[in-house]
Amino acid sequence: MTKKVAILISGGGSNMDALVKSMTGDHPARPVLVLSNDPAAGGLAKAAGLGVPTAVVDHRAFAKDRAAFEAALHSALLDVQPDIICLAGFMRILGADFIQSWEGRMLNIHPSLLPKYRGLHTHARALEAGDAQHGCSVHEVTAALDDGPVLGQAVMPVLPGDTPETLAARLLPLEHALYPAVLRRFAAGDARPVMLGG
């Protein structure tokens, strides 16, 4: 049975674009919703152009009431009954209750080789540490930040003269290859990690 996928974004949606475009042919999943916390997110127009329904739950309308924001988010997701939720540049930290509601069904992509560098500024931190390799990870979302089981990683070398900006730019195509590969395997019920590069 085809799995239904909802994708959460906050910005331009380049990973969302890669995910949606991958879900064709014999892929075991199909996109049913792209949802953003920002009505100005560029990814919403991209999703609409790809024929995917969109929705907005503007976090600013909830002031600092995260529980109310997450209740609205949860309600919007229940409308489409997704089997899988993909966080793709969704820049809001989600609370434990929300995550528990979707546990085992929510994926995230993170720009580091987890468990290294949870949180922000991952490219700068990799350079500061003198790492020879950098990359990205797709993991299941748990209540602890960037801490769920890793389902895939893409690895690339750190080059002399790299900056956080050049690392981010070189990593993006790997993100666009890794996330769809992990989603395809996960939607088919296969939790073996996908490894790219190295």
MDTraj code that builds the backbone (N, CA, C; nanometers):
import mdtraj as md
import numpy as np

residues = "MET THR LYS LYS VAL ALA ILE LEU ILE SER GLY GLY GLY SER ASN MET ASP ALA LEU VAL LYS SER MET THR GLY ASP HIS PRO ALA ARG PRO VAL LEU VAL LEU SER ASN ASP PRO ALA ALA GLY GLY LEU ALA LYS ALA ALA GLY LEU GLY VAL PRO THR ALA VAL VAL ASP HIS ARG ALA PHE ALA LYS ASP ARG ALA ALA PHE GLU ALA ALA LEU HIS SER ALA LEU LEU ASP VAL GLN PRO ASP ILE ILE CYS LEU ALA GLY PHE MET ARG ILE LEU GLY ALA ASP PHE ILE GLN SER TRP GLU GLY ARG MET LEU ASN ILE HIS PRO SER LEU LEU PRO LYS TYR ARG GLY LEU HIS THR HIS ALA ARG ALA LEU GLU ALA GLY ASP ALA GLN HIS GLY CYS SER VAL HIS GLU VAL THR ALA ALA LEU ASP ASP GLY PRO VAL LEU GLY GLN ALA VAL MET PRO VAL LEU PRO GLY ASP THR PRO GLU THR LEU ALA ALA ARG LEU LEU PRO LEU GLU HIS ALA LEU TYR PRO ALA VAL LEU ARG ARG PHE ALA ALA GLY ASP ALA ARG PRO VAL MET LEU GLY GLY".split()
xyz = np.array([
    [0.0838, -0.1188, 0.0000],
    [0.0000, 0.0000, 0.0000],
    [0.0884, 0.1253, 0.0000],
    [0.0543, 0.2237, -0.0816],
    [0.1335, 0.3456, -0.0927],
    [0.1255, 0.4266, 0.0366],
    [0.2419, 0.4700, 0.0852],
    [0.2493, 0.5504, 0.2071],
    [0.2275, 0.6980, 0.1723],
    [0.1618, 0.7694, 0.2639],
    [0.1367, 0.9120, 0.2454],
    [0.2411, 0.9915, 0.3237],
    [0.3003, 1.0896, 0.2553],
    [0.4095, 1.1668, 0.3149],
    [0.3708, 1.3144, 0.3251],
    [0.3869, 1.3719, 0.4452],
    [0.3751, 1.5160, 0.4655],
    [0.5154, 1.5712, 0.4894],
    [0.5448, 1.6850, 0.4292],
    [0.6779, 1.7449, 0.4389],
    [0.6647, 1.8816, 0.5033],
    [0.7431, 1.9060, 0.6087],
    [0.7401, 2.0324, 0.6821],
    [0.8616, 2.1165, 0.6451],
    [0.8382, 2.2427, 0.6079],
    [0.9454, 2.3314, 0.5642],
    [0.9325, 2.4669, 0.6337],
    [1.0433, 2.5439, 0.6286],
    [1.0388, 2.6818, 0.6775],
    [1.0916, 2.7810, 0.5748],
    [1.1585, 2.7322, 0.4705],
    [1.2240, 2.8222, 0.3765],
    [1.2031, 2.7826, 0.2318],
    [1.3139, 2.7808, 0.1579],
    [1.3091, 2.7595, 0.0142],
    [1.2693, 2.6206, -0.0302],
    [1.2859, 2.5233, 0.0577],
    [1.2339, 2.3899, 0.0302],
    [1.3115, 2.3088, -0.0715],
    [1.4459, 2.3224, -0.0745],
    [1.5204, 2.2460, -0.1751],
    [1.5181, 2.0961, -0.1450],
    [1.5241, 2.0582, -0.0176],
    [1.5133, 1.9156, 0.0161],
    [1.3724, 1.8630, -0.0090],
    [1.2722, 1.9462, 0.0196],
    [1.1338, 1.9085, -0.0115],
    [1.1183, 1.8821, -0.1607],
    [1.1765, 1.9699, -0.2428],
    [1.1700, 1.9573, -0.3880],
    [1.2297, 1.8227, -0.4319],
    [1.3451, 1.7886, -0.3738],
    [1.4098, 1.6607, -0.4081],
    [1.3235, 1.5423, -0.3655],
    [1.2619, 1.5531, -0.2468],
    [1.1768, 1.4444, -0.1985],
    [1.0545, 1.4259, -0.2889],
    [0.9865, 1.5360, -0.3190],
    [0.8640, 1.5274, -0.4006],
    [0.8965, 1.4687, -0.5381],
    [1.0034, 1.5173, -0.5996],
    [1.0379, 1.4710, -0.7347],
    [1.0801, 1.3241, -0.7367],
    [1.1232, 1.2727, -0.6204],
    [1.1637, 1.1313, -0.6151],
    [1.0441, 1.0366, -0.6038],
    [0.9305, 1.0879, -0.5567],
    [0.8151, 1.0005, -0.5281],
    [0.7283, 0.9799, -0.6525],
    [0.7839, 0.9078, -0.7489],
    [0.7133, 0.8775, -0.8732],
    [0.7331, 0.7295, -0.9066],
    [0.6661, 0.6850, -1.0104],
    [0.6873, 0.5485, -1.0581],
    [0.6589, 0.4449, -0.9513],
    [0.7551, 0.3569, -0.9284],
    [0.7342, 0.2466, -0.8336],
    [0.7711, 0.2838, -0.6898],
    [0.7903, 0.4111, -0.6639],
    [0.8231, 0.4562, -0.5274],
    [0.7082, 0.4187, -0.4338],
    [0.7394, 0.3683, -0.3120],
    [0.6332, 0.3222, -0.2214],
    [0.5598, 0.4345, -0.1479],
    [0.5873, 0.5600, -0.1818],
    [0.5212, 0.6710, -0.1120],
    [0.4842, 0.7815, -0.2097],
    [0.3903, 0.8661, -0.1647],
    [0.3482, 0.9820, -0.2426],
    [0.3303, 1.1018, -0.1488],
    [0.3637, 1.2239, -0.1955],
    [0.3445, 1.3420, -0.1113],
    [0.1969, 1.3820, -0.1057],
    [0.1483, 1.4121, 0.0145],
    [0.0082, 1.4551, 0.0286],
    [-0.0032, 1.5975, 0.0820],
    [0.1070, 1.6524, 0.1364],
    [0.1009, 1.7873, 0.1929],
    [0.2414, 1.8428, 0.2108],
    [0.2581, 1.9711, 0.1789],
    [0.3762, 2.0470, 0.2213],
    [0.3255, 2.1570, 0.3127],
    [0.3751, 2.1578, 0.4349],
    [0.3254, 2.2482, 0.5390],
    [0.4402, 2.3346, 0.5876],
    [0.4150, 2.4655, 0.6020],
    [0.5179, 2.5558, 0.6511],
    [0.4686, 2.6345, 0.7716],
    [0.5635, 2.6735, 0.8558],
    [0.5328, 2.7636, 0.9677],
    [0.5473, 2.9097, 0.9267],
    [0.5853, 2.9334, 0.7998],
    [0.6086, 3.0691, 0.7506],
    [0.5328, 3.0887, 0.6192],
    [0.4332, 3.1772, 0.6171],
    [0.3557, 3.1960, 0.4945],
    [0.4386, 3.2473, 0.3776],
    [0.5575, 3.3048, 0.4076],
    [0.6439, 3.3569, 0.3007],
    [0.7463, 3.2542, 0.2525],
    [0.7416, 3.1333, 0.3031],
    [0.8403, 3.0308, 0.2641],
    [0.8344, 3.0053, 0.1135],
    [0.9497, 3.0164, 0.0492],
    [0.9550, 2.9981, -0.0949],
    [0.9159, 2.8586, -0.1395],
    [0.9332, 2.7619, -0.0512],
    [0.9016, 2.6237, -0.0859],
    [0.7535, 2.5992, -0.1100],
    [0.6676, 2.6856, -0.0566],
    [0.5229, 2.6665, -0.0754],
    [0.4856, 2.6805, -0.2232],
    [0.5413, 2.7818, -0.2903],
    [0.5133, 2.7998, -0.4335],
    [0.5717, 2.6843, -0.5142],
    [0.6918, 2.6384, -0.4725],
    [0.7530, 2.5229, -0.5406],
    [0.6623, 2.4010, -0.5305],
    [0.6115, 2.3755, -0.4099],
    [0.5258, 2.2589, -0.3881],
    [0.3979, 2.2696, -0.4710],
    [0.3371, 2.3873, -0.4710],
    [0.2151, 2.4073, -0.5495],
    [0.2426, 2.3836, -0.6977],
    [0.3600, 2.4294, -0.7435],
    [0.3993, 2.4079, -0.8821],
    [0.4183, 2.2617, -0.9166],
    [0.4491, 2.1820, -0.8156],
    [0.4662, 2.0371, -0.8339],
    [0.3346, 1.9617, -0.8127],
    [0.2272, 2.0373, -0.7857],
    [0.0962, 1.9745, -0.7700],
    [0.0695, 1.9156, -0.6336],
    [0.1473, 1.9592, -0.5321],
    [0.1293, 1.9071, -0.3964],
    [0.0487, 2.0084, -0.3148],
    [-0.0567, 1.9657, -0.2439],
    [-0.1322, 2.0581, -0.1584],
    [-0.0417, 2.1217, -0.0526],
    [-0.0696, 2.2474, -0.0191],
    [0.0105, 2.3181, 0.0805],
    [-0.0784, 2.3704, 0.1926],
    [-0.0144, 2.3962, 0.3059],
    [-0.0831, 2.4566, 0.4204],
    [0.0177, 2.5372, 0.4997],
    [-0.0324, 2.6330, 0.5764],
    [0.0525, 2.7158, 0.6614],
    [-0.0052, 2.7176, 0.8020],
    [0.0817, 2.6952, 0.8996],
    [0.0477, 2.7209, 1.0398],
    [0.1540, 2.8193, 1.0882],
    [0.1211, 2.9476, 1.0845],
    [0.2182, 3.0539, 1.1131],
    [0.2483, 3.0569, 1.2631],
    [0.3725, 3.0242, 1.2985],
    [0.4071, 3.0179, 1.4417],
    [0.3925, 3.1542, 1.5092],
    [0.4048, 3.2617, 1.4313],
    [0.3968, 3.3956, 1.4920],
    [0.2573, 3.4273, 1.5431],
    [0.1572, 3.3591, 1.4884],
    [0.0203, 3.3822, 1.5347],
    [-0.0041, 3.3273, 1.6755],
    [0.0910, 3.2471, 1.7231],
    [0.0733, 3.1821, 1.8539],
    [0.1628, 3.2439, 1.9606],
    [0.2241, 3.3598, 1.9289],
    [0.3168, 3.4257, 2.0213],
    [0.4171, 3.3233, 2.0738],
    [0.4209, 3.3041, 2.2037],
    [0.5173, 3.2079, 2.2586],
    [0.4468, 3.0816, 2.3092],
    [0.3253, 3.0587, 2.2625],
    [0.2480, 2.9425, 2.3072],
    [0.2774, 2.8228, 2.2158],
    [0.3865, 2.7528, 2.2455],
    [0.4286, 2.6424, 2.1591],
    [0.3252, 2.5302, 2.1573],
    [0.2618, 2.5070, 2.2696],
    [0.1619, 2.3987, 2.2760],
    [0.0471, 2.4263, 2.1789],
    [0.0018, 2.5503, 2.1726],
    [-0.1080, 2.5849, 2.0815],
    [-0.0625, 2.5745, 1.9355],
    [0.0595, 2.6196, 1.9072],
    [0.1150, 2.6073, 1.7724],
    [0.1217, 2.4601, 1.7308],
    [0.1720, 2.3771, 1.8203],
    [0.1861, 2.2347, 1.7873],
    [0.0503, 2.1657, 1.7755],
    [-0.0481, 2.2113, 1.8520],
    [-0.1834, 2.1550, 1.8387],
    [-0.2398, 2.1870, 1.7002],
    [-0.2158, 2.3094, 1.6522],
    [-0.2624, 2.3478, 1.5185],
    [-0.1873, 2.2696, 1.4104],
    [-0.0586, 2.2513, 1.4319],
    [0.0234, 2.1726, 1.3387],
    [-0.0281, 2.0291, 1.3331],
    [-0.0535, 1.9732, 1.4491],
    [-0.1027, 1.8355, 1.4600],
    [-0.2372, 1.8212, 1.3874],
    [-0.3252, 1.9192, 1.4061],
    [-0.4570, 1.9169, 1.3430],
    [-0.4448, 1.9216, 1.1905],
    [-0.3547, 2.0074, 1.1399],
    [-0.3349, 2.0182, 0.9945],
    [-0.2822, 1.8873, 0.9373],
    [-0.1985, 1.8201, 1.0129],
    [-0.1448, 1.6909, 0.9679],
    [-0.2530, 1.5826, 0.9726],
    [-0.3340, 1.5839, 1.0762],
    [-0.4408, 1.4835, 1.0870],
    [-0.5387, 1.4923, 0.9697],
    [-0.5523, 1.6123, 0.9140],
    [-0.6415, 1.6291, 0.7985],
    [-0.6003, 1.5417, 0.6799],
    [-0.4702, 1.5138, 0.6683],
    [-0.4222, 1.4338, 0.5537],
    [-0.3755, 1.2934, 0.5953],
    [-0.3742, 1.2667, 0.7265],
    [-0.3405, 1.1328, 0.7780],
    [-0.2109, 1.0769, 0.7183],
    [-0.0974, 1.1476, 0.7354],
    [0.0266, 1.0965, 0.6768],
    [0.0783, 0.9726, 0.7491],
    [0.1412, 0.8845, 0.6733],
    [0.2113, 0.7696, 0.7328],
    [0.3519, 0.8092, 0.7759],
    [0.4075, 0.9088, 0.7059],
    [0.5441, 0.9540, 0.7315],
    [0.5457, 1.1064, 0.7259],
    [0.6197, 1.1679, 0.8189],
    [0.6430, 1.3120, 0.8166],
    [0.7919, 1.3350, 0.7945],
    [0.8256, 1.4169, 0.6948],
    [0.9648, 1.4513, 0.6684],
    [0.9876, 1.5977, 0.7047],
    [1.0752, 1.6219, 0.8013],
    [1.1175, 1.7579, 0.8320],
    [1.2278, 1.7934, 0.7325],
    [1.2071, 1.8991, 0.6564],
    [1.3020, 1.9367, 0.5516],
    [1.3308, 2.0857, 0.5638],
    [1.4220, 2.1188, 0.6545],
    [1.4485, 2.2591, 0.6815],
    [1.3377, 2.3248, 0.7606],
    [1.2754, 2.2492, 0.8510],
    [1.1706, 2.3030, 0.9381],
    [1.2384, 2.3582, 1.0622],
    [1.2368, 2.4906, 1.0778],
    [1.3212, 2.5565, 1.1762],
    [1.2506, 2.5853, 1.3084],
    [1.1651, 2.4943, 1.3509],
    [1.1036, 2.5062, 1.4831],
    [1.1365, 2.3787, 1.5604],
    [1.1796, 2.3958, 1.6841],
    [1.2038, 2.2789, 1.7687],
    [1.0686, 2.2291, 1.8187],
    [1.0438, 2.1011, 1.7997],
    [0.9142, 2.0424, 1.8349],
    [0.9199, 1.9811, 1.9743],
    [0.8113, 1.9934, 2.0463],
    [0.8048, 1.9435, 2.1834],
    [0.7848, 1.7930, 2.1906],
    [0.8104, 1.7392, 2.3095],
    [0.8059, 1.5942, 2.3300],
    [0.6674, 1.5362, 2.3029],
    [0.5616, 1.6081, 2.3397],
    [0.4259, 1.5551, 2.3195],
    [0.3948, 1.5419, 2.1707],
    [0.4299, 1.6454, 2.0933],
    [0.4061, 1.6395, 1.9482],
    [0.4850, 1.5241, 1.8870],
    [0.6109, 1.5142, 1.9231],
    [0.6970, 1.4091, 1.8668],
    [0.6438, 1.2713, 1.9030],
    [0.5983, 1.2564, 2.0262],
    [0.5457, 1.1269, 2.0697],
    [0.4243, 1.0847, 1.9861],
    [0.3429, 1.1839, 1.9455],
    [0.2241, 1.1535, 1.8640],
    [0.2611, 1.0897, 1.7303],
    [0.3800, 1.1236, 1.6790],
    [0.4210, 1.0769, 1.5459],
    [0.5473, 0.9896, 1.5541],
    [0.5773, 0.9403, 1.6728],
    [0.7022, 0.8648, 1.6925],
    [0.7106, 0.7445, 1.5982],
    [0.8298, 0.7267, 1.5442],
    [0.8519, 0.6160, 1.4517],
    [0.8082, 0.6460, 1.3097],
    [0.7508, 0.7661, 1.2899],
    [0.7009, 0.8037, 1.1565],
    [0.7583, 0.9366, 1.1082],
    [0.8477, 0.9966, 1.1868],
    [0.8986, 1.1288, 1.1531],
    [1.0494, 1.1243, 1.1289],
    [1.0902, 1.1786, 1.0130],
    [1.2306, 1.1825, 0.9732],
    [1.2794, 1.3266, 0.9676],
    [1.4103, 1.3441, 0.9833],
    [1.4724, 1.4756, 0.9720],
    [1.6075, 1.4609, 0.9035],
    [1.6478, 1.5647, 0.8297],
    [1.7828, 1.5684, 0.7745],
    [1.8612, 1.6738, 0.8497],
    [1.9861, 1.6401, 0.8836],
    [2.0690, 1.7281, 0.9656],
    [2.2075, 1.7390, 0.9013],
    [2.2629, 1.8622, 0.8899],
    [2.3897, 1.8794, 0.8187],
    [2.5139, 1.8519, 0.9024],
    [2.5231, 1.7305, 0.9539],
    [2.6473, 1.6835, 1.0161],
    [2.6436, 1.5311, 1.0182],
    [2.7583, 1.4724, 1.0486],
    [2.7649, 1.3273, 1.0621],
    [2.7328, 1.2932, 1.2074],
    [2.6038, 1.2838, 1.2361],
    [2.5609, 1.2532, 1.3729],
    [2.6274, 1.1244, 1.4212],
    [2.6642, 1.1148, 1.5494],
    [2.6245, 1.2041, 1.6599],
    [2.7061, 1.3328, 1.6745],
    [2.7951, 1.3622, 1.5790],
    [2.8677, 1.4891, 1.5877],
    [2.7752, 1.6074, 1.5591],
    [2.7956, 1.7154, 1.6300],
    [2.7409, 1.8467, 1.5984],
    [2.5888, 1.8497, 1.5861],
    [2.5224, 1.8124, 1.6937],
    [2.3774, 1.8358, 1.6998],
    [2.3540, 1.9864, 1.7075],
    [2.2370, 2.0290, 1.6635],
    [2.2053, 2.1718, 1.6731],
    [2.2569, 2.2515, 1.5550],
    [2.2920, 2.3777, 1.5809],
    [2.3214, 2.4741, 1.4749],
    [2.4706, 2.4867, 1.4454],
    [2.5016, 2.5609, 1.3389],
    [2.6391, 2.5985, 1.3002],
    [2.7291, 2.4766, 1.2791],
    [2.6748, 2.3744, 1.2170],
    [2.7484, 2.2475, 1.2041],
    [2.8707, 2.2608, 1.1145],
    [2.8614, 2.3411, 1.0082],
    [2.9750, 2.3514, 0.9158],
    [3.0932, 2.4212, 0.9843],
    [3.0652, 2.5294, 1.0534],
    [3.1706, 2.6012, 1.1250],
    [3.2326, 2.5122, 1.2327],
    [3.1501, 2.4349, 1.3006],
    [3.2019, 2.3490, 1.4082],
    [3.2903, 2.2381, 1.3527],
    [3.2545, 2.1839, 1.2354],
    [3.3387, 2.0809, 1.1729],
    [3.4743, 2.1388, 1.1349],
    [3.4752, 2.2610, 1.0822],
    [3.6017, 2.3259, 1.0453],
    [3.6854, 2.3576, 1.1694],
    [3.6200, 2.4086, 1.2737],
    [3.6926, 2.4415, 1.3971],
    [3.7579, 2.3185, 1.4584],
    [3.6924, 2.2028, 1.4423],
    [3.7463, 2.0784, 1.4990],
    [3.8560, 2.0180, 1.4117],
    [3.8762, 2.0737, 1.2919],
    [3.9773, 2.0194, 1.2018],
    [3.9385, 1.8861, 1.1399],
    [3.8076, 1.8625, 1.1245],
    [3.7625, 1.7337, 1.0697],
    [3.8083, 1.7159, 0.9253],
    [3.8445, 1.5920, 0.8915],
    [3.8817, 1.5596, 0.7538],
    [3.7598, 1.5299, 0.6685],
    [3.6494, 1.4931, 0.7359],
    [3.5263, 1.4607, 0.6642],
    [3.4082, 1.5343, 0.7271],
    [3.3120, 1.5600, 0.6439],
    [3.1882, 1.6250, 0.6886],
    [3.0745, 1.5576, 0.6120],
    [2.9518, 1.5890, 0.6466],
    [2.8427, 1.5259, 0.5732],
    [2.7083, 1.5591, 0.6340],
    [2.6104, 1.4761, 0.6015],
    [2.4752, 1.4959, 0.6520],
    [2.4177, 1.3615, 0.6943],
    [2.3156, 1.3679, 0.7770],
    [2.2515, 1.2478, 0.8299],
    [2.0999, 1.2620, 0.8192],
    [2.0330, 1.1514, 0.7912],
    [1.8873, 1.1448, 0.8063],
    [1.8605, 1.0541, 0.9247],
    [1.7745, 1.1009, 1.0157],
    [1.7493, 1.0234, 1.1372],
    [1.6019, 1.0289, 1.1726],
    [1.5596, 0.9313, 1.2512],
    [1.4258, 0.9368, 1.3092],
    [1.4242, 1.0455, 1.4157],
    [1.3132, 1.1160, 1.4253],
    [1.3019, 1.2238, 1.5227],
    [1.2554, 1.1672, 1.6563],
    [1.3311, 1.2008, 1.7603],
    [1.2928, 1.1666, 1.8974],
    [1.2901, 1.2966, 1.9783],
    [1.2496, 1.2874, 2.1039],
    [1.2349, 1.4080, 2.1859],
    [1.3686, 1.4773, 2.2103],
    [1.4806, 1.4041, 2.2046],
    [1.6127, 1.4658, 2.2218],
    [1.6592, 1.5222, 2.0872],
    [1.7147, 1.6423, 2.0881],
    [1.7508, 1.7137, 1.9651],
    [1.8521, 1.6357, 1.8818],
    [1.8166, 1.6096, 1.7559],
    [1.9062, 1.5446, 1.6586],
    [1.9669, 1.4154, 1.7145],
    [1.8825, 1.3355, 1.7804],
    [1.9362, 1.2228, 1.8574],
    [1.8749, 1.0878, 1.8212],
    [1.7800, 1.0824, 1.7265],
    [1.7143, 0.9551, 1.6970],
    [1.8020, 0.8634, 1.6145],
    [1.7573, 0.7386, 1.5933],
    [1.8345, 0.6416, 1.5157],
    [1.8699, 0.6969, 1.3770],
    [1.9979, 0.6836, 1.3392],
    [2.0443, 0.7330, 1.2096],
    [2.0071, 0.6315, 1.1012],
    [1.9372, 0.6800, 0.9976],
    [1.8901, 0.5943, 0.8875],
    [1.9736, 0.6105, 0.7615],
    [2.0639, 0.7074, 0.7619],
    [2.1486, 0.7259, 0.6444],
    [2.2451, 0.8404, 0.6645],
    [2.3604, 0.8300, 0.5973],
    [2.4583, 0.9383, 0.6007],
    [2.5251, 0.9509, 0.4642],
    [2.5594, 1.0745, 0.4296],
    [2.6400, 1.1017, 0.3109],
    [2.7657, 1.1733, 0.3578],
    [2.8800, 1.1282, 0.3094],
    [3.0093, 1.1752, 0.3574],
    [3.0851, 1.2411, 0.2430],
    [3.1533, 1.3513, 0.2755],
    [3.2396, 1.4167, 0.1759],
    [3.3654, 1.4669, 0.2466],
    [3.4743, 1.4854, 0.1717],
    [3.5965, 1.5361, 0.2342],
    [3.5858, 1.6852, 0.2632],
    [3.6551, 1.7292, 0.3678],
    [3.6749, 1.8717, 0.3913],
    [3.8011, 1.9114, 0.3151],
    [3.7904, 2.0122, 0.2301],
    [3.9013, 2.0523, 0.1432],
    [3.9778, 2.1705, 0.2026],
    [4.1073, 2.1823, 0.1697],
    [4.1824, 2.3003, 0.2144],
    [4.1129, 2.4274, 0.1659],
    [4.1009, 2.5239, 0.2542],
    [4.0371, 2.6495, 0.2159],
    [3.8861, 2.6492, 0.2279],
    [3.8263, 2.5379, 0.2687],
    [3.6811, 2.5345, 0.2863],
    [3.6367, 2.6359, 0.3915],
    [3.5216, 2.6930, 0.3696],
    [3.4552, 2.7818, 0.4658],
    [3.3201, 2.7189, 0.4997],
    [3.2524, 2.7687, 0.6026],
    [3.1180, 2.7157, 0.6281],
    [3.0279, 2.7257, 0.5050],
    [3.0454, 2.8330, 0.4263],
    [2.9607, 2.8534, 0.3082],
    [2.9916, 2.7519, 0.1982],
    [3.1223, 2.7253, 0.1749],
    [3.1562, 2.6289, 0.0693],
    [3.1162, 2.4876, 0.1113],
    [3.1305, 2.4564, 0.2397],
    [3.0867, 2.3249, 0.2879],
    [2.9364, 2.3083, 0.2673],
    [2.8606, 2.4100, 0.3040],
    [2.7143, 2.4029, 0.2894],
    [2.6757, 2.3841, 0.1435],
    [2.7430, 2.4573, 0.0541],
    [2.7096, 2.4495, -0.0883],
    [2.7424, 2.3122, -0.1455],
    [2.8562, 2.2548, -0.1048],
    [2.8942, 2.1230, -0.1563],
    [2.8105, 2.0118, -0.0943],
    [2.7597, 2.0376, 0.0265],
    [2.6815, 1.9337, 0.0943],
    [2.5394, 1.9232, 0.0387],
    [2.4855, 2.0337, -0.0114],
    [2.3455, 2.0350, -0.0536],
    [2.3106, 1.9255, -0.1555],
    [2.3905, 1.9055, -0.2625],
    [2.3564, 1.7968, -0.3555],
    [2.3568, 1.6586, -0.2894],
    [2.4429, 1.6410, -0.1884],
    [2.4432, 1.5131, -0.1154],
    [2.3157, 1.4981, -0.0332],
    [2.2697, 1.6076, 0.0274],
    [2.1421, 1.6036, 0.1000],
    [2.0296, 1.5626, 0.0054],
    [2.0322, 1.6210, -0.1149],
    [1.9258, 1.5948, -0.2130],
    [1.9294, 1.4518, -0.2660],
    [2.0432, 1.3854, -0.2543],
    [2.0524, 1.2436, -0.2925],
    [2.0174, 1.1529, -0.1749],
    [2.0648, 1.1904, -0.0556],
    [2.0483, 1.1029, 0.0615],
    [1.9038, 1.0954, 0.1095],
    [1.8387, 1.2099, 0.1259],
    [1.7053, 1.2108, 0.1872],
    [1.6060, 1.1274, 0.1049],
    [1.5995, 1.1452, -0.0283],
    [1.5090, 1.0599, -0.1061],
    [1.5430, 0.9112, -0.0968],
    [1.6726, 0.8790, -0.0915],
    [1.7122, 0.7375, -0.0827],
    [1.6663, 0.6763, 0.0492],
    [1.6811, 0.7524, 0.1575],
    [1.6365, 0.7033, 0.2887],
    [1.4839, 0.6915, 0.2919],
    [1.4150, 0.7935, 0.2407],
    [1.2683, 0.7892, 0.2419],
    [1.2165, 0.6682, 0.1660],
    [1.2728, 0.6412, 0.0498],
    [1.2277, 0.5276, -0.0302],
    [1.2415, 0.3972, 0.0495],
    [1.3575, 0.3809, 0.1142],
    [1.3818, 0.2589, 0.1914],
    [1.2908, 0.2525, 0.3138],
    [1.2760, 0.3655, 0.3836],
    [1.1935, 0.3714, 0.5050],
    [1.0475, 0.3425, 0.4716],
    [0.9988, 0.4006, 0.3603],
    [0.8587, 0.3801, 0.3200],
    [0.8314, 0.2347, 0.2830],
    [0.9362, 0.1641, 0.2428],
    [0.9224, 0.0226, 0.2092],
    [0.9378, -0.0672, 0.3328],
    [0.9547, -0.0043, 0.4507],
    [0.9679, -0.0815, 0.5740],
    [1.1071, -0.1337, 0.6023],
    [1.2076, -0.0733, 0.5372],
    [1.3467, -0.1174, 0.5505],
    [1.4233, -0.0104, 0.6261],
    [1.4707, -0.0433, 0.7459],
    [1.5403, 0.0554, 0.8302],
    [1.6910, 0.0435, 0.8217],
    [1.7432, -0.0374, 0.7265],
    [1.8896, -0.0444, 0.7110],
    [1.9432, 0.0905, 0.6674],
    [2.0530, 0.1373, 0.7290],
    [2.1046, 0.2691, 0.6931],
    [2.1533, 0.2765, 0.5486],
    [2.1291, 0.3920, 0.4862],
    [2.1804, 0.4218, 0.3516],
    [2.3106, 0.4982, 0.3697],
    [2.4180, 0.4551, 0.3043],
    [2.5464, 0.5236, 0.3137],
    [2.5905, 0.5696, 0.1760],
    [2.6191, 0.6989, 0.1620],
    [2.6646, 0.7559, 0.0361],
    [2.8011, 0.8227, 0.0565],
    [2.8859, 0.8172, -0.0455],
    [3.0164, 0.8812, -0.0381],
    [3.1094, 0.8056, 0.0541],
    [3.2068, 0.8772, 0.1087],
    [3.3001, 0.8139, 0.2022],
    [3.4408, 0.8146, 0.1490],
])
top = md.Topology()
chain = top.add_chain()
for i, resn in enumerate(residues, 1):
    res = top.add_residue(resn, chain, resSeq=i)
    for name in ("N", "CA", "C"):
        top.add_atom(name, md.element.get_by_symbol(name[0]), res)
traj = md.Trajectory(xyz[None], top)
